[in-house]
């Protein structure tokens, strides 16, 4: 059901109800391919929570481009990603991630290319002051390619929602 929204000029524009749009979306590609893409993406977050950088990097193409939520510039390849990783806070005052929860995935696959759109909720342990930071909510888009190593992310875009 369209929702009418007034525009600055006083006219209205029909917007689609998000739930109706999601329900009407017909995903491209086989259910098996979509599940394999989602599994590969979830493995990145499982690797993160396990502290296994090799596991993470095994799911990201070495020349991937990345809009990381903590960096203003587009990252090009593993060297840029490693630079951003090295700049993250460390030590007793650094935030400690206790969980990353991926949800609301919408995945399409066309041949050897996949587009995944989903949300992340990142939860943290209490800080040294005993205060638990609020969870972060991230909107994510990932483009993956099917390779001999499986589905690899070739582009990732994170938006931290505030």
C-alpha positions as CSV (number, residue, x, y, z in Angstrom):
1,X,0.0,0.0,0.0
2,X,1.6,3.3,-1.0
3,X,2.2,6.0,1.6
4,X,1.7,9.6,0.6
5,X,4.5,11.9,1.7
6,X,4.2,15.7,1.3
7,X,7.1,17.3,-0.7
8,X,8.4,20.8,-0.1
9,X,6.3,22.0,-3.0
10,X,3.1,20.8,-1.3
11,X,2.6,17.9,-3.7
12,X,2.7,14.3,-2.5
13,X,4.9,11.4,-3.6
14,X,3.8,7.8,-3.2
15,X,6.3,5.8,-1.2
16,X,6.1,2.0,-0.8
17,X,5.7,0.5,2.6
18,X,9.1,-1.1,3.4
19,X,7.5,-4.3,4.7
20,X,5.4,-4.7,1.6
21,X,8.4,-4.0,-0.6
22,X,10.5,-6.7,1.2
23,X,7.6,-9.2,0.9
24,X,7.2,-8.5,-2.8
25,X,11.0,-8.8,-3.6
26,X,11.7,-11.9,-5.7
27,X,15.4,-12.8,-5.1
28,X,17.5,-13.7,-8.1
29,X,19.5,-16.9,-8.2
30,X,19.0,-20.3,-6.6
31,X,18.2,-20.7,-2.9
32,X,21.4,-22.8,-2.7
33,X,23.6,-20.0,-4.1
34,X,21.9,-17.4,-1.9
35,X,22.5,-19.6,1.2
36,X,26.2,-20.1,0.2
37,X,26.7,-16.4,-0.1
38,X,25.1,-15.8,3.3
39,X,27.1,-18.6,4.9
40,X,30.3,-17.0,3.6
41,X,29.4,-13.6,5.0
42,X,28.4,-15.0,8.4
43,X,31.8,-16.8,8.4
44,X,33.5,-13.4,8.3
45,X,31.7,-12.4,11.6
46,X,32.3,-15.7,13.2
47,X,36.0,-15.3,12.4
48,X,35.9,-11.8,13.9
49,X,34.4,-13.0,17.2
50,X,36.8,-15.9,17.3
51,X,39.8,-13.5,16.7
52,X,40.7,-15.5,13.5
53,X,42.0,-12.9,11.0
54,X,43.0,-15.6,8.5
55,X,39.4,-16.9,8.5
56,X,38.1,-13.4,7.9
57,X,40.6,-12.7,5.1
58,X,39.9,-16.0,3.5
59,X,36.4,-14.6,2.7
60,X,37.6,-11.2,1.4
61,X,39.2,-10.9,-2.0
62,X,42.8,-9.5,-1.6
63,X,41.9,-6.5,-3.9
64,X,38.5,-5.8,-2.5
65,X,37.3,-2.2,-2.1
66,X,35.7,-1.4,1.2
67,X,33.8,1.5,2.7
68,X,34.6,0.7,6.4
69,X,32.3,2.4,8.9
70,X,35.4,3.6,10.8
71,X,37.2,5.2,7.8
72,X,36.2,8.1,5.7
73,X,38.1,7.0,2.6
74,X,37.5,4.1,0.3
75,X,39.9,1.3,1.1
76,X,41.7,-0.5,-1.7
77,X,42.8,-4.1,-1.0
78,X,44.3,-5.9,2.0
79,X,47.0,-3.3,2.7
80,X,44.4,-0.6,3.3
81,X,42.3,-2.9,5.4
82,X,45.3,-3.9,7.5
83,X,46.1,-0.2,8.0
84,X,42.6,0.5,9.3
85,X,42.8,-2.5,11.5
86,X,46.1,-1.3,13.0
87,X,44.5,2.1,13.8
88,X,41.7,0.6,15.9
89,X,42.0,1.2,19.6
90,X,43.8,-1.5,21.7
91,X,44.5,-2.0,25.3
92,X,42.3,-1.9,28.4
93,X,40.2,1.1,27.3
94,X,39.4,-0.4,23.8
95,X,35.8,-1.6,23.2
96,X,35.5,-5.3,23.4
97,X,33.0,-6.9,20.9
98,X,30.9,-9.6,22.5
99,X,28.7,-10.4,19.6
100,X,27.9,-9.5,16.0
101,X,24.4,-10.4,14.8
102,X,23.6,-10.3,11.1
103,X,20.0,-10.2,10.0
104,X,17.4,-9.0,7.5
105,X,19.4,-10.3,4.6
106,X,18.3,-9.7,1.0
107,X,20.5,-11.6,-1.4
108,X,20.5,-11.8,-5.2
109,X,22.8,-13.9,-7.3
110,X,23.4,-13.5,-11.1
111,X,25.8,-16.1,-12.3
112,X,29.1,-15.6,-10.4
113,X,28.2,-12.3,-8.9
114,X,26.1,-11.8,-5.7
115,X,24.7,-8.7,-4.0
116,X,23.8,-9.0,-0.3
117,X,22.1,-6.3,1.7
118,X,21.7,-6.8,5.5
119,X,22.0,-5.3,9.0
120,X,24.5,-5.9,11.7
121,X,24.1,-5.4,15.5
122,X,27.4,-5.2,17.3
123,X,27.3,-5.7,21.1
124,X,30.0,-4.7,23.5
125,X,31.3,-5.8,26.9
126,X,31.2,-3.3,29.8
127,X,34.1,-0.9,29.7
128,X,36.7,-0.4,32.5
129,X,34.3,2.1,34.0
130,X,31.6,-0.6,34.2
131,X,29.4,1.0,31.6
132,X,28.3,-1.1,28.7
133,X,28.4,0.8,25.4
134,X,25.2,0.9,23.4
135,X,25.1,-1.6,20.6
136,X,26.1,-0.3,17.1
137,X,23.6,-0.8,14.3
138,X,25.2,-1.1,10.8
139,X,23.6,-1.2,7.4
140,X,25.8,-3.3,5.1
141,X,26.0,-4.0,1.4
142,X,28.4,-6.7,0.1
143,X,29.2,-7.7,-3.5
144,X,30.7,-11.1,-3.8
145,X,32.2,-13.2,-6.6
146,X,32.2,-17.0,-6.9
147,X,35.8,-18.2,-7.1
148,X,37.5,-21.5,-6.9
149,X,37.9,-20.7,-3.1
150,X,34.2,-20.1,-2.8
151,X,32.3,-16.8,-2.5
152,X,34.7,-13.8,-1.8
153,X,33.7,-10.3,-1.0
154,X,35.0,-7.9,-3.7
155,X,33.3,-4.8,-2.4
156,X,31.8,-4.0,1.0
157,X,29.9,-0.9,2.2
158,X,29.1,-0.3,5.9
159,X,27.0,2.6,7.2
160,X,26.9,3.1,11.0
161,X,23.4,4.1,11.8
162,X,23.1,6.6,14.6
